[in-house]
Amino acid sequence: MSAHNASKGTRPAGRVKRSVPAKSSSHNILPVLALLVSTTTTAGNLVLNSGTKQVTLLELYTSQGCSSCPPAERWLTEYTDDEDLWTRVVPVAFHVDYWDYIGWKDTYATPEYGERQRNYARAGKARTVYTPGLFANGREWRGWTLRMNPRASDREPGNLSVVIADRRLVATFADTTAPLELHVALLGSGMETRVERGENRNRILGQDFVVLEHAAHTSQTGRWEVPVPQSRHTGADRYGIAVWVSEPGNPVPLQATGGWLPL
């Protein structure tokens, strides 16, 4: 079950950065941007704007039962301190369950996440289903093995605006009469799992940007008001939110945004 297919060569030091265009002014408000934490201990507001240029949704499909996955997860973790986090790249780690049978049941896996990966394969976006598998804006992407970032998109699909308050999320995307799906993923970072069986037996795995809960909502107006997903999982150092829009039945994202949730 190697990569399973991913190369296991020596890891070069550091992340290789691709040159990208200068940030537009619409992005200057983004890094955990207009984040307004109330003076109470129970509430806070989070305001997110993607800007008009397409933000890269970077999806990692991974499993705690896969010995080839920890290097990819460590690579994704490096985005924690990257200046492109949330403003140009929204990283998410979907844990799949199709390796659970070999000895270790992944703590964060659901059948839904593996099915999302299979939908990419059915749509011709990947030749097969494997871990670790990465997709950048819906396209299979293996540059992580060379320590490279995905190339910035030159598309301008429009601004995705999100306001979170009192566990409710209001999102708006470009005026449209066509149905669109809004995806909302609750993320956990700074998490550790001690694996007792399987390929990663006796290892403690550090995990970031883990999708703890995911929900999709359809609208024909480009506006949504939905609950923020809640999770039974605990133990994260901090939680984030990833939000993206796509056409119904098509996993490829049109636009994305995200940020850390107020404490």
C-alpha positions as CSV (number, residue, x, y, z in Angstrom):
1,M,0.0,0.0,0.0
2,S,2.8,2.4,-0.8
3,A,1.5,5.8,-2.0
4,H,0.4,4.6,-1.7
5,N,2.4,5.3,-5.0
6,A,4.2,8.4,-3.5
7,S,8.0,8.5,-3.7
8,K,9.9,7.8,-0.5
9,G,13.1,9.6,-1.5
10,T,15.1,11.9,0.8
11,R,13.2,15.1,1.7
12,P,14.9,18.3,0.7
13,A,14.9,20.9,3.4
14,G,12.3,23.6,3.3
15,R,9.3,24.4,1.1
16,V,10.0,25.5,-2.5
17,K,8.0,28.7,-3.2
18,R,6.7,29.4,-6.7
19,S,6.6,33.1,-7.7
20,V,3.1,34.4,-7.7
21,P,1.6,37.8,-8.6
22,A,1.6,40.6,-6.0
23,K,-1.4,40.4,-3.6
24,S,-4.3,42.6,-4.6
25,S,-5.7,45.1,-2.2
26,S,-8.8,42.9,-1.7
27,H,-6.6,40.3,0.0
28,N,-5.0,42.7,2.4
29,I,-7.9,42.3,4.9
30,L,-7.6,38.5,4.9
31,P,-5.1,36.9,7.2
32,V,-7.4,35.9,10.0
33,L,-8.8,39.0,8.6
34,A,-11.5,41.2,10.0
35,L,-11.5,38.9,13.1
36,L,-13.5,40.6,15.8
37,V,-13.4,38.8,19.1
38,S,-16.1,40.0,21.6
39,T,-15.2,40.9,25.1
40,T,-17.4,38.1,26.4
41,T,-16.1,34.5,26.7
42,T,-18.9,33.0,24.6
43,A,-19.1,34.8,21.3
44,G,-17.0,36.1,18.5
45,N,-17.5,37.1,14.9
46,L,-15.4,36.1,11.9
47,V,-15.5,37.9,8.6
48,L,-13.9,36.3,5.6
49,N,-13.5,37.5,2.0
50,S,-11.7,35.5,-0.7
51,G,-11.2,38.4,-3.0
52,T,-12.1,38.1,-6.7
53,K,-9.1,35.9,-7.7
54,Q,-9.4,32.2,-7.2
55,V,-8.0,30.9,-3.9
56,T,-6.6,27.4,-4.0
57,L,-8.5,24.8,-2.1
58,L,-5.7,22.2,-1.4
59,E,-7.2,18.9,-0.4
60,L,-5.2,16.1,1.1
61,Y,-6.7,12.6,1.2
62,T,-4.9,10.7,3.9
63,S,-5.2,7.9,6.5
64,Q,-3.7,7.1,9.8
65,G,-3.3,3.5,8.6
66,C,-1.1,4.5,5.6
67,S,2.6,4.5,6.2
68,S,3.2,6.8,3.2
69,C,0.9,9.5,4.6
70,P,2.8,11.1,7.5
71,P,5.3,12.9,5.1
72,A,2.4,14.5,3.2
73,E,0.7,15.5,6.4
74,R,3.9,17.1,7.7
75,W,4.2,19.0,4.4
76,L,0.6,20.3,4.8
77,T,1.4,21.3,8.4
78,E,4.0,23.8,7.1
79,Y,1.1,25.9,5.8
80,T,0.4,26.8,9.5
81,D,3.1,29.5,9.4
82,D,2.9,30.2,5.7
83,E,2.0,33.8,4.6
84,D,-0.3,32.3,1.9
85,L,-2.5,30.5,4.5
86,W,-6.2,31.5,4.0
87,T,-5.3,34.3,1.6
88,R,-4.2,32.2,-1.3
89,V,-4.4,28.6,-0.1
90,V,-7.0,26.9,2.1
91,P,-5.6,23.5,3.1
92,V,-7.9,20.7,4.3
93,A,-7.1,17.1,5.2
94,F,-9.9,14.5,4.5
95,H,-9.3,11.2,6.3
96,V,-10.5,8.2,4.4
97,D,-11.7,4.9,5.7
98,Y,-10.8,2.5,2.9
99,W,-7.6,1.4,4.7
100,D,-9.3,0.8,8.1
101,Y,-9.4,-2.9,7.4
102,I,-5.6,-3.4,7.5
103,G,-5.3,-2.9,11.2
104,W,-6.1,0.6,12.4
105,K,-9.4,2.5,12.2
106,D,-8.7,6.1,11.4
107,T,-10.0,8.4,14.1
108,Y,-11.3,11.1,11.7
109,A,-12.3,9.0,8.7
110,T,-15.8,8.8,7.2
111,P,-17.1,7.0,4.1
112,E,-18.2,10.4,2.8
113,Y,-14.6,11.6,2.4
114,G,-13.4,8.6,0.5
115,E,-16.5,8.9,-1.7
116,R,-15.5,12.6,-2.4
117,Q,-12.1,11.4,-3.6
118,R,-13.7,8.7,-5.8
119,N,-15.9,11.4,-7.4
120,Y,-12.7,13.1,-8.5
121,A,-11.6,9.9,-10.1
122,R,-15.0,9.4,-11.8
123,A,-14.8,13.0,-13.1
124,G,-11.4,12.2,-14.7
125,K,-9.4,14.3,-12.3
126,A,-7.3,11.4,-11.1
127,R,-6.3,8.1,-12.6
128,T,-7.0,6.1,-9.4
129,V,-7.8,6.5,-5.7
130,Y,-4.9,6.4,-3.4
131,T,-3.3,7.9,-0.3
132,P,-1.7,10.3,0.1
133,G,-3.6,12.0,-2.7
134,L,-3.6,15.8,-3.2
135,F,-5.9,18.0,-5.3
136,A,-5.3,21.7,-6.0
137,N,-8.5,23.3,-7.1
138,G,-9.9,20.0,-8.2
139,R,-6.9,18.8,-10.1
140,E,-4.6,15.9,-9.0
141,W,-1.3,17.4,-7.8
142,R,1.9,15.6,-6.9
143,G,4.2,18.6,-6.5
144,W,4.3,18.2,-2.8
145,T,6.9,15.3,-3.3
146,L,9.2,18.0,-4.6
147,R,8.4,20.4,-1.8
148,M,6.6,22.8,-4.1
149,N,3.5,24.9,-3.7
150,P,0.7,24.6,-6.2
151,R,0.7,27.3,-8.9
152,A,-1.6,30.2,-8.2
153,S,-4.7,30.3,-10.3
154,D,-5.2,33.2,-12.8
155,R,-9.0,32.8,-12.7
156,E,-11.3,35.5,-11.2
157,P,-14.5,33.8,-10.2
158,G,-15.6,36.6,-7.8
159,N,-15.6,37.2,-4.1
160,L,-16.9,34.6,-1.6
161,S,-18.0,36.5,1.5
162,V,-18.5,34.7,4.8
163,V,-19.7,36.1,8.2
164,I,-19.8,33.8,11.2
165,A,-21.6,34.8,14.4
166,D,-23.4,32.9,17.1
167,R,-22.7,29.6,15.5
168,R,-24.4,30.7,12.3
169,L,-22.7,31.3,8.9
170,V,-23.9,33.6,6.2
171,A,-22.2,33.3,2.9
172,T,-22.7,35.1,-0.4
173,F,-21.2,34.5,-3.8
174,A,-21.7,36.2,-7.2
175,D,-25.3,36.8,-8.3
176,T,-26.5,33.7,-10.0
177,T,-29.7,31.9,-10.9
178,A,-27.9,28.6,-11.3
179,P,-27.8,26.3,-8.3
180,L,-24.5,26.2,-6.3
181,E,-23.3,24.2,-3.4
182,L,-21.7,25.8,-0.3
183,H,-19.3,23.5,1.5
184,V,-18.4,24.2,5.1
185,A,-15.7,22.2,6.9
186,L,-14.7,22.5,10.5
187,L,-11.0,21.9,10.8
188,G,-8.8,20.9,13.8
189,S,-5.1,21.6,14.1
190,G,-2.4,20.7,16.6
191,M,-3.9,17.3,17.1
192,E,-2.0,14.1,18.0
193,T,-3.0,10.4,17.6
194,R,-1.2,7.5,19.1
195,V,-1.5,4.6,16.6
196,E,-1.4,1.2,18.2
197,R,-1.9,-1.1,15.2
198,G,-1.3,-1.3,11.4
199,E,1.4,0.3,9.3
200,N,2.0,3.2,11.7
201,R,2.0,1.0,14.8
202,N,3.6,2.7,17.9
203,R,3.8,6.1,16.2
204,I,2.4,9.4,17.4
205,L,1.0,11.2,14.4
206,G,0.7,15.0,14.5
207,Q,-2.2,16.3,12.3
208,D,-3.3,19.7,11.2
209,F,-6.2,21.1,9.1
210,V,-8.1,17.9,9.7
211,V,-11.7,17.9,8.5
212,L,-13.7,17.1,11.6
213,E,-17.1,17.8,10.1
214,H,-18.2,18.7,6.6
215,A,-21.6,19.8,5.3
216,A,-22.9,20.9,1.9
217,H,-25.9,23.2,1.2
218,T,-27.5,24.1,-2.1
219,S,-28.8,27.6,-3.1
220,Q,-30.1,29.1,-6.3
221,T,-29.5,32.7,-5.2
222,G,-25.8,32.6,-4.2
223,R,-26.7,33.3,-0.6
224,W,-26.7,30.9,2.3
225,E,-27.5,31.0,6.0
226,V,-26.5,27.8,7.7
227,P,-25.3,26.4,11.0
228,V,-21.5,26.1,11.7
229,P,-20.7,22.4,11.9
230,Q,-20.1,21.0,15.4
231,S,-17.8,18.1,16.1
232,R,-17.6,15.4,18.8
233,H,-13.8,15.4,18.4
234,T,-11.7,17.3,21.0
235,G,-8.1,17.9,21.6
236,A,-7.2,20.4,18.9
237,D,-5.0,23.3,19.8
238,R,-7.1,25.5,17.6
239,Y,-10.0,25.2,15.2
240,G,-10.5,26.7,11.7
241,I,-13.2,26.9,9.1
242,A,-12.9,26.2,5.4
243,V,-15.7,27.4,3.0
244,W,-15.9,26.8,-0.7
245,V,-18.5,26.8,-3.5
246,S,-18.9,24.3,-6.3
247,E,-21.5,23.2,-8.8
248,P,-23.9,20.5,-7.5
249,G,-22.5,17.0,-8.2
250,N,-19.1,18.4,-9.1
251,P,-16.4,18.3,-6.5
252,V,-14.2,20.9,-8.2
253,P,-14.2,24.2,-6.2
254,L,-15.0,27.5,-7.9
255,Q,-13.9,29.7,-5.0
256,A,-12.7,29.2,-1.4
257,T,-11.9,31.0,1.8
258,G,-11.1,30.2,5.4
259,G,-9.7,31.3,8.7
260,W,-9.0,30.4,12.3
261,L,-12.1,30.5,14.5
262,P,-12.1,32.8,17.5
263,L,-11.3,31.1,20.8
